[in-house]
Amino acid sequence: MSDLETRIAQVAWNADGLAPVIVQQWDSSEVLMLAWVDAEALRRTLTSGRATYWSRSRQEYWRKGDTSGNIQVVHEARLDCDGDAILLRVDQTGPACHTGTRTCFDTTDLEAAPGSAAS
């Protein structure tokens, strides 16, 4: 098994063969979006240096920016401690969100009550 295939095999895929990807701007740590990959999408991402995802609604691969021009150049990919989530640190060109905003997390504030460590 190649080094690449060994790394991909470390992912704990869900029942649908997918893993969530948290996408973050590499130089500011701004969270841009959440997407999904299967083993092939992750393989394409790791070998091309461009983010490729699996569309659950369209049931097809999509390389970020091929249609919009808003590409994501990969700087780093990390697996979380449980192996079931991926952090992709990218250099985002233009908006990350399909709505045209910089991040997919700029719409609704859920107004969480501030907590404290003493609680």
C-alpha positions as MATLAB code, in Angstrom:
seq = 'MSDLETRIAQVAWNADGLAPVIVQQWDSSEVLMLAWVDAEALRRTLTSGRATYWSRSRQEYWRKGDTSGNIQVVHEARLDCDGDAILLRVDQTGPACHTGTRTCFDTTDLEAAPGSAAS';
ca = [
       0.000    0.000    0.000;
       1.423    3.410   -0.953;
       2.012    6.153    1.600;
      -0.969    8.065    0.166;
      -3.268    5.059    0.436;
      -2.058    4.427    3.990;
      -2.982    8.005    4.946;
      -6.417    7.723    3.303;
      -7.018    4.399    5.078;
      -6.602    6.189    8.433;
      -9.912    8.005    7.930;
     -12.891    6.569    9.821;
     -15.499    6.933    7.071;
     -19.187    7.148    8.046;
     -21.795    4.587    6.918;
     -22.047    6.375    3.552;
     -18.282    6.251    3.026;
     -17.916    9.979    3.695;
     -16.063   12.221    6.143;
     -16.768   15.882    6.974;
     -14.135   18.441    6.034;
     -13.800   21.693    7.947;
     -12.224   24.205    5.577;
     -10.125   26.967    7.104;
      -8.154   29.881    5.640;
      -4.548   28.844    6.247;
      -3.085   32.230    7.241;
      -5.933   33.625    9.394;
      -7.594   30.424   10.721;
     -10.979   31.787    9.564;
     -13.470   28.922    9.186;
     -14.774   29.062    5.613;
     -17.097   26.108    5.088;
     -17.967   22.493    5.792;
     -17.955   19.962    2.976;
     -17.762   16.190    2.508;
     -15.231   13.847    0.921;
     -15.051   10.185    0.116;
     -11.745    8.386   -0.396;
     -11.496    9.428   -4.053;
     -12.221   13.109   -3.345;
      -9.588   13.076   -0.607;
      -7.132   11.348   -2.951;
      -7.732   14.022   -5.614;
      -7.309   16.786   -3.030;
      -4.064   15.403   -1.622;
      -2.490   14.736   -5.018;
      -3.589   17.862   -6.919;
      -3.241   20.563   -4.269;
      -6.772   21.778   -5.065;
      -9.786   21.012   -2.869;
     -12.148   18.399   -4.310;
     -15.358   17.414   -2.528;
     -18.256   14.987   -2.874;
     -21.659   16.606   -3.446;
     -24.241   14.658   -1.459;
     -27.124   16.351   -3.305;
     -25.756   15.945   -6.851;
     -23.911   12.677   -6.151;
     -20.795   13.850   -7.976;
     -17.314   15.232   -7.389;
     -16.720   18.954   -7.535;
     -13.423   20.742   -7.460;
     -13.890   24.036   -5.668;
     -13.627   26.924   -8.095;
     -13.962   25.064  -11.399;
     -17.287   26.801  -12.053;
     -17.034   29.950   -9.910;
     -13.318   30.674  -10.162;
     -13.182   30.774   -6.346;
     -10.501   28.136   -5.941;
      -9.041   26.608   -2.791;
      -5.314   25.873   -2.885;
      -4.425   23.325   -0.224;
      -1.726   24.195    2.309;
      -2.328   21.442    4.852;
      -4.673   18.544    5.607;
      -5.096   17.120    9.112;
      -7.121   14.293   10.582;
      -8.773   14.784   13.984;
      -8.013   12.614   17.031;
     -10.897   10.197   16.285;
     -10.017    9.964   12.607;
     -13.549   10.903   11.551;
     -13.131   14.572   10.564;
     -10.652   16.369    8.343;
      -9.293   19.903    8.671;
      -8.294   21.369    5.335;
      -6.255   24.568    5.539;
      -6.447   26.400    2.227;
      -5.762   29.675    0.489;
      -9.230   30.769   -0.631;
      -9.578   32.909   -3.754;
     -12.811   34.934   -3.625;
     -15.893   33.866   -1.665;
     -16.017   30.355   -0.222;
     -19.806   30.199    0.021;
     -22.136   29.541   -2.905;
     -24.164   32.595   -1.734;
     -21.224   34.841   -2.586;
     -20.067   35.518    0.975;
     -16.528   34.990    2.220;
     -17.583   32.242    4.644;
     -20.601   29.969    4.962;
     -20.813   30.884    8.663;
     -21.761   34.555    8.457;
     -25.559   34.351    8.364;
     -27.446   33.374   11.510;
     -26.114   33.968   15.012;
     -27.636   31.336   17.284;
     -27.085   33.683   20.251;
     -25.505   31.182   22.605;
     -25.359   32.268   26.232;
     -21.803   32.937   27.376;
     -20.538   30.112   29.558;
     -17.920   30.072   32.234;
     -15.304   27.581   33.298;
     -16.726   27.624   36.842;
     -20.159   26.298   35.829;
];
